Amino acid sequence: MNVPVPDLRSYLLGTWRVRRSLLNRADSTEGTFTGTLTVQPVTDDGPGLSWREEGTVHLPGARLCAGRSVPLFTGPANRQYLLVPGGQGAPWEVLFEDGRPFHRLGLTAGSWRDEHWCSPDTYRVEYTALAQDRLRYQWDVTGPAKDQLLTTELTRESQPRSGAGPW
């Protein structure tokens, strides 16, 4: 079930807890990412938003060390995007940190699908607003280089005190 989000900016602003599962379908490897997402205005008077994730990625492996299995990789990870409104009634543009287009996002109906081609693979995303304080999105990545499914659940920790009320 999803809930409509008439004001994406107000909905996203704040701090969210991130829990992501990572599945590499090519070899059935599973991993996780846990951390924090902060969405805040780029400038005090501008409509754009900064989306910054920080946390820890854990990719287990079967590597043996002293007779026991140890993680293939556990360490810090982060990503940052820029979100800019697309105009009256149009979806927002999600840009990479350097300004290149990534995909679009609109939740007025409570869910959204889009696609991004990154040579040589196709990235399909589906967002679902589950509640005022819960958002889920899933990237299905397919192609000759990758076959992955990344499922992310965001749970709101806090909203900014000024300028952002209930959406």
GIQUI-V281017 format. One record per helix or strand. SS is the DSSP state (a for helix, b for strand). FROM is the first residue (numbers start at 0). LEN is the number of residues. If there is no record, write none. Layout:
<<SS	FROM	LEN> <SS	FROM	LEN>>
This chain:
<<a	7	5> <b	13	11> <b	28	13> <b	48	11> <b	63	2> <b	67	2> <b	72	12> <b	91	5> <b	100	5> <b	110	8> <b	120	11> <b	133	10> <b	146	12>>
